[in-house]
Amino acid sequence: MAKVDSAKEIRRSVDTGKVIFGTKETEQSIKNGSAKLIIITNNAPRLSKEKLASFAEMAKIMVFDFAGTGLELGSICGKPFTVSAMAILDPGKSKVLEISK
């Protein structure tokens, strides 16, 4: 299988699917079981990263460590703010769920 372009698929999921931004909202989506994939940036606060990863592991939700910064992820998503964590609730027409494999 060809390598999936993570930036392109993240943007496609934002455009065609259902995603939420922010660590608090992402944590809530993990707790209520609606998240299918969690994306955390390189420069997210260490405590937030560990907390989200721990919750995701307990809920058996995949976590993708985004190689860029929150500013880069925000730009990819078309948002005028930094995004340190986001949850994919519905991938839409994207193959974003394949990026963590």
KOLDRENFI-235043 format. One record per atom (N, C-alpha, C): residue number from 1; residue in one letter; atom name; y, z negated, x. Coordinates in nm, 4 decimals. Atoms other than C-alpha are relative to their C-alpha. Last residue first. Layout:
BEGIN
<num=NUM, residu=a, atome=CA, yy=Y, zz=Z, xx=X>
...
END
This chain:
BEGIN
<num=101, residu=k, atome=N, yy=0.1414, zz=-0.0151, xx=-0.0372>
<num=101, residu=k, atome=CA, yy=0.2467, zz=-1.0513, xx=-0.0793>
<num=101, residu=k, atome=C, yy=-0.0140, zz=0.0551, xx=0.1383>
<num=100, residu=s, atome=N, yy=0.0463, zz=0.1223, xx=-0.0662>
<num=100, residu=s, atome=CA, yy=0.5980, zz=-1.1874, xx=-0.1324>
<num=100, residu=s, atome=C, yy=-0.1451, zz=0.0107, xx=0.0450>
<num=99, residu=i, atome=N, yy=-0.0642, zz=0.0205, xx=-0.1300>
<num=99, residu=i, atome=CA, yy=0.7495, zz=-0.8468, xx=-0.2008>
<num=99, residu=i, atome=C, yy=-0.0530, zz=-0.1207, xx=0.0737>
<num=98, residu=e, atome=N, yy=0.0850, zz=-0.0430, xx=-0.1111>
<num=98, residu=e, atome=CA, yy=0.4957, zz=-0.7557, xx=-0.4730>
<num=98, residu=e, atome=C, yy=0.0620, zz=-0.0295, xx=0.1365>
<num=97, residu=l, atome=N, yy=0.1088, zz=0.0970, xx=-0.0137>
<num=97, residu=l, atome=CA, yy=0.6660, zz=-0.9576, xx=-0.7495>
<num=97, residu=l, atome=C, yy=-0.0941, zz=0.0359, xx=0.1148>
<num=96, residu=v, atome=N, yy=-0.0440, zz=0.1159, xx=-0.0766>
<num=96, residu=v, atome=CA, yy=0.9800, zz=-0.7506, xx=-0.6915>
<num=96, residu=v, atome=C, yy=-0.1118, zz=-0.1027, xx=0.0201>
<num=95, residu=k, atome=N, yy=0.1262, zz=0.0456, xx=-0.0589>
<num=95, residu=k, atome=CA, yy=0.8130, zz=-0.4305, xx=-0.8092>
<num=95, residu=k, atome=C, yy=0.0263, zz=-0.1244, xx=0.0839>
<num=94, residu=s, atome=N, yy=0.0121, zz=0.0140, xx=-0.1457>
<num=94, residu=s, atome=CA, yy=1.1050, zz=-0.3570, xx=-1.0379>
<num=94, residu=s, atome=C, yy=-0.1407, zz=-0.0426, xx=0.0408>
<num=93, residu=k, atome=N, yy=0.0649, zz=-0.1195, xx=-0.0552>
<num=93, residu=k, atome=CA, yy=1.1084, zz=-0.2183, xx=-1.3922>
<num=93, residu=k, atome=C, yy=-0.0217, zz=-0.0092, xx=0.1500>
<num=92, residu=g, atome=N, yy=-0.0492, zz=-0.1261, xx=0.0551>
<num=92, residu=g, atome=CA, yy=1.1810, zz=-0.5575, xx=-1.5500>
<num=92, residu=g, atome=C, yy=-0.0782, zz=0.1161, xx=0.0577>
<num=91, residu=p, atome=N, yy=-0.0346, zz=-0.0981, xx=-0.1036>
<num=91, residu=p, atome=CA, yy=1.0860, zz=-0.8393, xx=-1.3124>
<num=91, residu=p, atome=C, yy=0.0556, zz=0.1310, xx=-0.0531>
<num=90, residu=d, atome=N, yy=0.0628, zz=-0.1239, xx=0.0432>
<num=90, residu=d, atome=CA, yy=1.1074, zz=-1.1066, xx=-1.5849>
<num=90, residu=d, atome=C, yy=0.0400, zz=0.1079, xx=0.1006>
<num=89, residu=l, atome=N, yy=0.0698, zz=0.0369, xx=0.1224>
<num=89, residu=l, atome=CA, yy=1.1860, zz=-1.4677, xx=-1.4952>
<num=89, residu=l, atome=C, yy=-0.0779, zz=0.1191, xx=-0.0546>
<num=88, residu=i, atome=N, yy=0.0304, zz=-0.1193, xx=0.0785>
<num=88, residu=i, atome=CA, yy=1.2805, zz=-1.3999, xx=-1.1334>
<num=88, residu=i, atome=C, yy=-0.0808, zz=-0.0471, xx=-0.1210>
<num=87, residu=a, atome=N, yy=0.1337, zz=-0.0069, xx=0.0582>
<num=87, residu=a, atome=CA, yy=1.4360, zz=-1.7139, xx=-0.9908>
<num=87, residu=a, atome=C, yy=-0.0123, zz=0.1286, xx=-0.0801>
<num=86, residu=m, atome=N, yy=0.0066, zz=-0.0666, xx=0.1299>
<num=86, residu=m, atome=CA, yy=1.7309, zz=-1.7365, xx=-0.7552>
<num=86, residu=m, atome=C, yy=-0.1442, zz=0.0036, xx=-0.0473>
<num=85, residu=a, atome=N, yy=0.1324, zz=0.0003, xx=0.0627>
<num=85, residu=a, atome=CA, yy=1.8361, zz=-1.9427, xx=-0.4582>
<num=85, residu=a, atome=C, yy=0.0084, zz=0.0710, xx=-0.1339>
<num=84, residu=s, atome=N, yy=0.0939, zz=0.0584, xx=-0.0958>
<num=84, residu=s, atome=CA, yy=2.1222, zz=-1.9351, xx=-0.2072>
<num=84, residu=s, atome=C, yy=-0.1418, zz=-0.0068, xx=-0.0560>
<num=83, residu=v, atome=N, yy=0.1192, zz=0.0374, xx=0.0758>
<num=83, residu=v, atome=CA, yy=2.3350, zz=-1.6894, xx=-0.4028>
<num=83, residu=v, atome=C, yy=-0.1001, zz=-0.0559, xx=0.1002>
<num=82, residu=t, atome=N, yy=0.1233, zz=0.0163, xx=-0.0769>
<num=82, residu=t, atome=CA, yy=2.6868, zz=-1.6498, xx=-0.2680>
<num=82, residu=t, atome=C, yy=-0.1127, zz=-0.0452, xx=-0.0913>
<num=81, residu=f, atome=N, yy=0.0167, zz=0.1350, xx=-0.0523>
<num=81, residu=f, atome=CA, yy=2.9554, zz=-1.5171, xx=-0.4992>
<num=81, residu=f, atome=C, yy=-0.1308, zz=-0.0086, xx=0.0782>
<num=80, residu=p, atome=N, yy=-0.1111, zz=0.0304, xx=-0.0900>
<num=80, residu=p, atome=CA, yy=3.0973, zz=-1.1855, xx=-0.6196>
<num=80, residu=p, atome=C, yy=-0.0052, zz=-0.1417, xx=0.0565>
<num=79, residu=k, atome=N, yy=-0.0778, zz=0.1162, xx=0.0426>
<num=79, residu=k, atome=CA, yy=2.7587, zz=-1.0808, xx=-0.7618>
<num=79, residu=k, atome=C, yy=0.1110, zz=-0.0286, xx=0.1010>
<num=78, residu=g, atome=N, yy=-0.1213, zz=-0.0481, xx=0.0630>
<num=78, residu=g, atome=CA, yy=2.6040, zz=-0.7349, xx=-0.7278>
<num=78, residu=g, atome=C, yy=0.0890, zz=-0.1122, xx=-0.0516>
<num=77, residu=c, atome=N, yy=0.0101, zz=0.0211, xx=0.1447>
<num=77, residu=c, atome=CA, yy=2.2555, zz=-0.8745, xx=-0.6639>
<num=77, residu=c, atome=C, yy=0.1236, zz=0.0497, xx=-0.0744>
<num=76, residu=i, atome=N, yy=0.1119, zz=-0.0821, xx=0.0480>
<num=76, residu=i, atome=CA, yy=2.2530, zz=-0.7259, xx=-0.3139>
<num=76, residu=i, atome=C, yy=-0.0107, zz=-0.0085, xx=-0.1516>
<num=75, residu=s, atome=N, yy=-0.0442, zz=-0.1386, xx=-0.0060>
<num=75, residu=s, atome=CA, yy=2.5972, zz=-0.8797, xx=-0.2522>
<num=75, residu=s, atome=C, yy=-0.1080, zz=0.0946, xx=-0.0523>
<num=74, residu=g, atome=N, yy=-0.0965, zz=-0.0180, xx=0.1074>
<num=74, residu=g, atome=CA, yy=2.4802, zz=-1.2225, xx=-0.3657>
<num=74, residu=g, atome=C, yy=0.0487, zz=0.1441, xx=-0.0075>
<num=73, residu=l, atome=N, yy=0.0780, zz=-0.0051, xx=0.1237>
<num=73, residu=l, atome=CA, yy=2.1790, zz=-1.1912, xx=-0.1375>
<num=73, residu=l, atome=C, yy=0.0913, zz=0.0186, xx=-0.1204>
<num=72, residu=e, atome=N, yy=0.0712, zz=-0.1284, xx=0.0043>
<num=72, residu=e, atome=CA, yy=2.4043, zz=-1.1015, xx=0.1565>
<num=72, residu=e, atome=C, yy=-0.0808, zz=0.0136, xx=-0.1289>
<num=71, residu=l, atome=N, yy=-0.1016, zz=-0.1028, xx=0.0237>
<num=71, residu=l, atome=CA, yy=2.6386, zz=-1.3948, xx=0.0862>
<num=71, residu=l, atome=C, yy=-0.0649, zz=0.1382, xx=-0.0118>
<num=70, residu=g, atome=N, yy=-0.0347, zz=0.0050, xx=0.1410>
<num=70, residu=g, atome=CA, yy=2.3435, zz=-1.6314, xx=0.0559>
<num=70, residu=g, atome=C, yy=0.1026, zz=0.1046, xx=-0.0378>
<num=69, residu=t, atome=N, yy=-0.0780, zz=0.1158, xx=0.0437>
<num=69, residu=t, atome=CA, yy=2.2281, zz=-1.5261, xx=0.3994>
<num=69, residu=t, atome=C, yy=0.0239, zz=0.0060, xx=-0.1508>
<num=68, residu=g, atome=N, yy=-0.1450, zz=0.0010, xx=-0.0153>
<num=68, residu=g, atome=CA, yy=1.9532, zz=-1.2861, xx=0.4999>
<num=68, residu=g, atome=C, yy=0.0643, zz=-0.1292, xx=-0.0483>
<num=67, residu=a, atome=N, yy=-0.0396, zz=0.0067, xx=-0.1408>
<num=67, residu=a, atome=CA, yy=1.5793, zz=-1.3130, xx=0.5628>
<num=67, residu=a, atome=C, yy=0.1509, zz=-0.0095, xx=0.0200>
<num=66, residu=f, atome=N, yy=-0.0889, zz=-0.1138, xx=-0.0258>
<num=66, residu=f, atome=CA, yy=1.4910, zz=-1.3973, xx=0.2027>
<num=66, residu=f, atome=C, yy=0.0572, zz=-0.0140, xx=0.1400>
<num=65, residu=d, atome=N, yy=-0.1078, zz=0.0422, xx=-0.0886>
<num=65, residu=d, atome=CA, yy=1.2020, zz=-1.6445, xx=0.1985>
<num=65, residu=d, atome=C, yy=0.0815, zz=0.1237, xx=0.0371>
<num=64, residu=f, atome=N, yy=-0.0347, zz=-0.1021, xx=-0.0982>
<num=64, residu=f, atome=CA, yy=0.9947, zz=-1.5419, xx=-0.1034>
<num=64, residu=f, atome=C, yy=0.1173, zz=-0.0517, xx=0.0807>
<num=63, residu=v, atome=N, yy=-0.1325, zz=0.0186, xx=-0.0594>
<num=63, residu=v, atome=CA, yy=0.8250, zz=-1.8192, xx=-0.3000>
<num=63, residu=v, atome=C, yy=0.0203, zz=0.1084, xx=0.1047>
<num=62, residu=m, atome=N, yy=-0.0229, zz=-0.0594, xx=-0.1312>
<num=62, residu=m, atome=CA, yy=0.5320, zz=-1.7570, xx=-0.5356>
<num=62, residu=m, atome=C, yy=0.1444, zz=-0.0238, xx=0.0449>
<num=61, residu=i, atome=N, yy=-0.0936, zz=-0.1108, xx=0.0099>
<num=61, residu=i, atome=CA, yy=0.4801, zz=-1.9986, xx=-0.8246>
<num=61, residu=i, atome=C, yy=0.0284, zz=0.0508, xx=0.1408>
<num=60, residu=k, atome=N, yy=0.0686, zz=-0.1225, xx=-0.0419>
<num=60, residu=k, atome=CA, yy=0.1731, zz=-2.2242, xx=-0.8276>
<num=60, residu=k, atome=C, yy=0.0857, zz=0.1236, xx=-0.0267>
<num=59, residu=a, atome=N, yy=0.0098, zz=-0.0843, xx=0.1187>
<num=59, residu=a, atome=CA, yy=0.3566, zz=-2.4986, xx=-1.0218>
<num=59, residu=a, atome=C, yy=-0.0724, zz=0.1316, xx=0.0270>
<num=58, residu=m, atome=N, yy=0.0699, zz=0.0761, xx=0.1046>
<num=58, residu=m, atome=CA, yy=0.2919, zz=-2.7535, xx=-0.7465>
<num=58, residu=m, atome=C, yy=-0.0230, zz=0.0846, xx=-0.1249>
<num=57, residu=e, atome=N, yy=0.1397, zz=0.0135, xx=-0.0422>
<num=57, residu=e, atome=CA, yy=0.3850, zz=-2.4960, xx=-0.4812>
<num=57, residu=e, atome=C, yy=-0.0812, zz=-0.0749, xx=-0.1057>
<num=56, residu=a, atome=N, yy=0.0662, zz=-0.1286, xx=0.0209>
<num=56, residu=a, atome=CA, yy=0.7018, zz=-2.4049, xx=-0.6698>
<num=56, residu=a, atome=C, yy=-0.1473, zz=-0.0065, xx=0.0381>
<num=55, residu=f, atome=N, yy=0.0207, zz=-0.0179, xx=0.1441>
<num=55, residu=f, atome=CA, yy=0.8084, zz=-2.7697, xx=-0.6907>
<num=55, residu=f, atome=C, yy=-0.0762, zz=0.1289, xx=-0.0287>
<num=54, residu=s, atome=N, yy=0.0971, zz=0.1001, xx=0.0432>
<num=54, residu=s, atome=CA, yy=0.7557, zz=-2.8136, xx=-0.3162>
<num=54, residu=s, atome=C, yy=-0.0318, zz=0.0143, xx=-0.1491>
<num=53, residu=a, atome=N, yy=0.1307, zz=-0.0441, xx=-0.0487>
<num=53, residu=a, atome=CA, yy=0.9328, zz=-2.4897, xx=-0.2280>
<num=53, residu=a, atome=C, yy=-0.1099, zz=-0.0953, xx=-0.0459>
<num=52, residu=l, atome=N, yy=0.0425, zz=-0.1145, xx=0.0799>
<num=52, residu=l, atome=CA, yy=1.2279, zz=-2.5867, xx=-0.4479>
<num=52, residu=l, atome=C, yy=-0.1392, zz=0.0477, xx=0.0406>
<num=51, residu=k, atome=N, yy=0.0215, zz=0.0455, xx=0.1373>
<num=51, residu=k, atome=CA, yy=1.2566, zz=-2.9319, xx=-0.2883>
<num=51, residu=k, atome=C, yy=-0.0518, zz=0.1143, xx=-0.0872>
<num=50, residu=e, atome=N, yy=0.1246, zz=0.0761, xx=0.0034>
<num=50, residu=e, atome=CA, yy=1.2127, zz=-2.8011, xx=0.0658>
<num=50, residu=e, atome=C, yy=-0.0349, zz=-0.0437, xx=-0.1418>
<num=49, residu=k, atome=N, yy=0.1117, zz=-0.0898, xx=-0.0312>
<num=49, residu=k, atome=CA, yy=1.4796, zz=-2.5351, xx=0.0219>
<num=49, residu=k, atome=C, yy=-0.1342, zz=-0.0714, xx=-0.0149>
<num=48, residu=s, atome=N, yy=0.0200, zz=-0.0833, xx=0.1193>
<num=48, residu=s, atome=CA, yy=1.7196, zz=-2.7764, xx=-0.1461>
<num=48, residu=s, atome=C, yy=-0.1193, zz=0.0923, xx=0.0182>
<num=47, residu=l, atome=N, yy=0.0547, zz=0.0864, xx=0.1034>
<num=47, residu=l, atome=CA, yy=1.6778, zz=-3.0257, xx=0.1386>
<num=47, residu=l, atome=C, yy=-0.0293, zz=0.0784, xx=-0.1285>
<num=46, residu=r, atome=N, yy=0.1400, zz=0.0333, xx=-0.0302>
<num=46, residu=r, atome=CA, yy=1.7259, zz=-2.7564, xx=0.4025>
<num=46, residu=r, atome=C, yy=-0.0642, zz=-0.0826, xx=-0.1100>
<num=45, residu=p, atome=N, yy=0.0139, zz=0.1357, xx=-0.0545>
<num=45, residu=p, atome=CA, yy=2.0481, zz=-2.6246, xx=0.2471>
<num=45, residu=p, atome=C, yy=-0.1480, zz=-0.0394, xx=0.0120>
<num=44, residu=a, atome=N, yy=-0.0034, zz=0.0988, xx=0.1082>
<num=44, residu=a, atome=CA, yy=2.0131, zz=-2.2484, xx=0.1898>
<num=44, residu=a, atome=C, yy=-0.0138, zz=-0.1395, xx=0.0620>
<num=43, residu=n, atome=N, yy=-0.0994, zz=0.1044, xx=-0.0230>
<num=43, residu=n, atome=CA, yy=2.0907, zz=-2.0503, xx=0.5052>
<num=43, residu=n, atome=C, yy=0.0156, zz=-0.0970, xx=-0.1165>
<num=42, residu=n, atome=N, yy=0.0096, zz=0.0640, xx=-0.1313>
<num=42, residu=n, atome=CA, yy=1.7786, zz=-1.8384, xx=0.5184>
<num=42, residu=n, atome=C, yy=0.0899, zz=-0.1213, xx=0.0136>
<num=41, residu=t, atome=N, yy=-0.0594, zz=-0.0617, xx=-0.1187>
<num=41, residu=t, atome=CA, yy=1.7840, zz=-1.7542, xx=0.1496>
<num=41, residu=t, atome=C, yy=-0.0229, zz=-0.0841, xx=0.1242>
<num=40, residu=i, atome=N, yy=-0.0862, zz=0.0965, xx=-0.0679>
<num=40, residu=i, atome=CA, yy=1.5426, zz=-1.8651, xx=-0.1248>
<num=40, residu=i, atome=C, yy=0.0513, zz=0.0639, xx=0.1286>
<num=39, residu=i, atome=N, yy=-0.0548, zz=-0.0591, xx=-0.1222>
<num=39, residu=i, atome=CA, yy=1.3780, zz=-1.6309, xx=-0.3759>
<num=39, residu=i, atome=C, yy=0.0999, zz=-0.0992, xx=0.0574>
<num=38, residu=i, atome=N, yy=-0.1200, zz=0.0696, xx=-0.0474>
<num=38, residu=i, atome=CA, yy=1.1507, zz=-1.7858, xx=-0.6401>
<num=38, residu=i, atome=C, yy=0.0432, zz=0.0674, xx=0.1298>
<num=37, residu=l, atome=N, yy=-0.0236, zz=-0.0092, xx=-0.1439>
<num=37, residu=l, atome=CA, yy=0.9014, zz=-1.5705, xx=-0.8286>
<num=37, residu=l, atome=C, yy=0.1305, zz=-0.0718, xx=0.0320>
<num=36, residu=k, atome=N, yy=0.1160, zz=-0.0701, xx=-0.0551>
<num=36, residu=k, atome=CA, yy=0.7454, zz=-1.5871, xx=-1.1765>
<num=36, residu=k, atome=C, yy=0.0084, zz=0.0092, xx=0.1521>
<num=35, residu=a, atome=N, yy=-0.0194, zz=-0.0798, xx=-0.1220>
<num=35, residu=a, atome=CA, yy=0.9811, zz=-1.8466, xx=-1.3214>
<num=35, residu=a, atome=C, yy=-0.1305, zz=0.0639, xx=0.0452>
<num=34, residu=s, atome=N, yy=-0.0437, zz=-0.1351, xx=0.0335>
<num=34, residu=s, atome=CA, yy=0.9360, zz=-1.9585, xx=-1.6855>
<num=34, residu=s, atome=C, yy=0.0157, zz=0.0902, xx=0.1222>
<num=33, residu=g, atome=N, yy=0.1050, zz=-0.1011, xx=-0.0153>
<num=33, residu=g, atome=CA, yy=0.7210, zz=-2.2642, xx=-1.6119>
<num=33, residu=g, atome=C, yy=0.0419, zz=0.1433, xx=-0.0296>
<num=32, residu=n, atome=N, yy=0.0431, zz=-0.0416, xx=0.1340>
<num=32, residu=n, atome=CA, yy=0.9576, zz=-2.5289, xx=-1.7511>
<num=32, residu=n, atome=C, yy=-0.0981, zz=0.1174, xx=0.0034>
<num=31, residu=k, atome=N, yy=0.0516, zz=0.1123, xx=0.0794>
<num=31, residu=k, atome=CA, yy=0.9769, zz=-2.7083, xx=-1.4164>
<num=31, residu=k, atome=C, yy=-0.0472, zz=0.0430, xx=-0.1384>
<num=30, residu=i, atome=N, yy=0.1307, zz=0.0373, xx=-0.0563>
<num=30, residu=i, atome=CA, yy=1.0110, zz=-2.3895, xx=-1.2136>
<num=30, residu=i, atome=C, yy=-0.0630, zz=-0.1074, xx=-0.0875>
<num=29, residu=s, atome=N, yy=0.0945, zz=-0.1056, xx=0.0374>
<num=29, residu=s, atome=CA, yy=1.2866, zz=-2.2598, xx=-1.4416>
<num=29, residu=s, atome=C, yy=-0.1394, zz=-0.0262, xx=0.0561>
<num=28, residu=q, atome=N, yy=0.0347, zz=0.0136, xx=0.1423>
<num=28, residu=q, atome=CA, yy=1.4682, zz=-2.5931, xx=-1.4107>
<num=28, residu=q, atome=C, yy=-0.1026, zz=0.1049, xx=-0.0423>
<num=27, residu=e, atome=N, yy=0.0867, zz=0.1176, xx=0.0124>
<num=27, residu=e, atome=CA, yy=1.4540, zz=-2.5769, xx=-1.0293>
<num=27, residu=e, atome=C, yy=-0.0440, zz=-0.0195, xx=-0.1455>
<num=26, residu=t, atome=N, yy=0.1302, zz=-0.0408, xx=-0.0525>
<num=26, residu=t, atome=CA, yy=1.5963, zz=-2.2243, xx=-1.0388>
<num=26, residu=t, atome=C, yy=-0.0998, zz=-0.1142, xx=-0.0119>
<num=25, residu=e, atome=N, yy=0.0620, zz=-0.0832, xx=0.1025>
<num=25, residu=e, atome=CA, yy=1.8801, zz=-2.3415, xx=-1.2627>
<num=25, residu=e, atome=C, yy=-0.1393, zz=0.0453, xx=0.0429>
<num=24, residu=k, atome=N, yy=0.0302, zz=0.0847, xx=0.1165>
<num=24, residu=k, atome=CA, yy=1.9635, zz=-2.6223, xx=-1.0223>
<num=24, residu=k, atome=C, yy=-0.0710, zz=0.0784, xx=-0.1096>
<num=23, residu=t, atome=N, yy=0.1126, zz=0.0901, xx=-0.0275>
<num=23, residu=t, atome=CA, yy=1.9319, zz=-2.4024, xx=-0.7122>
<num=23, residu=t, atome=C, yy=-0.0366, zz=-0.0851, xx=-0.1205>
<num=22, residu=g, atome=N, yy=-0.0386, zz=0.1377, xx=-0.0281>
<num=22, residu=g, atome=CA, yy=2.1485, zz=-2.1188, xx=-0.8380>
<num=22, residu=g, atome=C, yy=-0.1204, zz=-0.0916, xx=0.0147>
<num=21, residu=f, atome=N, yy=-0.0527, zz=0.0312, xx=-0.1317>
<num=21, residu=f, atome=CA, yy=2.0931, zz=-1.7800, xx=-0.9981>
<num=21, residu=f, atome=C, yy=0.0328, zz=-0.1476, xx=0.0115>
<num=20, residu=i, atome=N, yy=-0.1021, zz=0.1051, xx=0.0036>
<num=20, residu=i, atome=CA, yy=1.8800, zz=-1.6695, xx=-1.2910>
<num=20, residu=i, atome=C, yy=0.0363, zz=-0.0367, xx=0.1431>
<num=19, residu=v, atome=N, yy=-0.0037, zz=0.0884, xx=-0.1167>
<num=19, residu=v, atome=CA, yy=1.6903, zz=-1.3462, xx=-1.3367>
<num=19, residu=v, atome=C, yy=0.1045, zz=-0.1087, xx=-0.0227>
<num=18, residu=k, atome=N, yy=-0.0714, zz=0.1238, xx=0.0310>
<num=18, residu=k, atome=CA, yy=1.5837, zz=-1.1298, xx=-1.6315>
<num=18, residu=k, atome=C, yy=-0.0121, zz=-0.0927, xx=0.1202>
<num=17, residu=g, atome=N, yy=0.0797, zz=0.1144, xx=0.0442>
<num=17, residu=g, atome=CA, yy=1.4839, zz=-0.7690, xx=-1.5778>
<num=17, residu=g, atome=C, yy=0.0860, zz=-0.1191, xx=-0.0380>
<num=16, residu=t, atome=N, yy=0.0902, zz=-0.0335, xx=0.1110>
<num=16, residu=t, atome=CA, yy=1.6433, zz=-0.4247, xx=-1.5507>
<num=16, residu=t, atome=C, yy=-0.0772, zz=-0.1187, xx=-0.0552>
<num=15, residu=d, atome=N, yy=-0.0496, zz=-0.1012, xx=0.0931>
<num=15, residu=d, atome=CA, yy=1.9547, zz=-0.4687, xx=-1.3329>
<num=15, residu=d, atome=C, yy=-0.0887, zz=0.0182, xx=-0.1229>
<num=14, residu=v, atome=N, yy=-0.1257, zz=0.0503, xx=0.0571>
<num=14, residu=v, atome=CA, yy=1.8675, zz=-0.7963, xx=-1.1573>
<num=14, residu=v, atome=C, yy=0.0491, zz=0.0962, xx=-0.1078>
<num=13, residu=s, atome=N, yy=0.0370, zz=0.1073, xx=0.0932>
<num=13, residu=s, atome=CA, yy=1.5067, zz=-0.6773, xx=-1.1101>
<num=13, residu=s, atome=C, yy=0.1240, zz=-0.0609, xx=-0.0653>
<num=12, residu=r, atome=N, yy=0.0574, zz=-0.0612, xx=0.1197>
<num=12, residu=r, atome=CA, yy=1.6338, zz=-0.3493, xx=-0.9625>
<num=12, residu=r, atome=C, yy=-0.0394, zz=-0.1070, xx=-0.1018>
<num=11, residu=r, atome=N, yy=-0.1094, zz=-0.0582, xx=0.0790>
<num=11, residu=r, atome=CA, yy=1.8574, zz=-0.5406, xx=-0.7200>
<num=11, residu=r, atome=C, yy=-0.0527, zz=0.0608, xx=-0.1297>
<num=10, residu=i, atome=N, yy=-0.0767, zz=0.1131, xx=0.0535>
<num=10, residu=i, atome=CA, yy=1.5640, zz=-0.7534, xx=-0.6006>
<num=10, residu=i, atome=C, yy=0.1122, zz=0.0538, xx=-0.0886>
<num=9, residu=e, atome=N, yy=0.0750, zz=0.0540, xx=0.1139>
<num=9, residu=e, atome=CA, yy=1.3514, zz=-0.4375, xx=-0.5692>
<num=9, residu=e, atome=C, yy=0.0698, zz=-0.1214, xx=-0.0622>
<num=8, residu=k, atome=N, yy=-0.0035, zz=-0.0960, xx=0.1104>
<num=8, residu=k, atome=CA, yy=1.6087, zz=-0.2617, xx=-0.3520>
<num=8, residu=k, atome=C, yy=-0.0696, zz=-0.0562, xx=-0.1240>
<num=7, residu=a, atome=N, yy=-0.1369, zz=-0.0059, xx=0.0521>
<num=7, residu=a, atome=CA, yy=1.6608, zz=-0.5638, xx=-0.1278>
<num=7, residu=a, atome=C, yy=0.0083, zz=0.0916, xx=-0.1219>
<num=6, residu=s, atome=N, yy=-0.0350, zz=0.1202, xx=0.0752>
<num=6, residu=s, atome=CA, yy=1.2860, zz=-0.6247, xx=-0.0893>
<num=6, residu=s, atome=C, yy=0.1393, zz=0.0076, xx=-0.0614>
<num=5, residu=d, atome=N, yy=-0.1348, zz=0.0312, xx=-0.0474>
<num=5, residu=d, atome=CA, yy=1.1913, zz=-0.2708, xx=0.0102>
<num=5, residu=d, atome=C, yy=0.0537, zz=-0.1155, xx=-0.0844>
<num=4, residu=v, atome=N, yy=-0.1017, zz=-0.0022, xx=0.1050>
<num=4, residu=v, atome=CA, yy=0.8158, zz=-0.2746, xx=-0.0669>
<num=4, residu=v, atome=C, yy=0.1345, zz=-0.0414, xx=0.0601>
<num=3, residu=k, atome=N, yy=-0.0849, zz=0.1194, xx=-0.0021>
<num=3, residu=k, atome=CA, yy=0.5861, zz=-0.1910, xx=0.2230>
<num=3, residu=k, atome=C, yy=0.1111, zz=0.0154, xx=-0.1037>
<num=2, residu=a, atome=N, yy=-0.1245, zz=-0.0093, xx=-0.0772>
<num=2, residu=a, atome=CA, yy=0.3465, zz=0.0866, xx=0.1271>
<num=2, residu=a, atome=C, yy=0.0795, zz=-0.1293, xx=-0.0105>
<num=1, residu=m, atome=N, yy=-0.1186, zz=0.0000, xx=0.0835>
<num=1, residu=m, atome=CA, yy=0.0000, zz=0.0000, xx=0.0000>
<num=1, residu=m, atome=C, yy=0.1249, zz=0.0000, xx=0.0880>
END
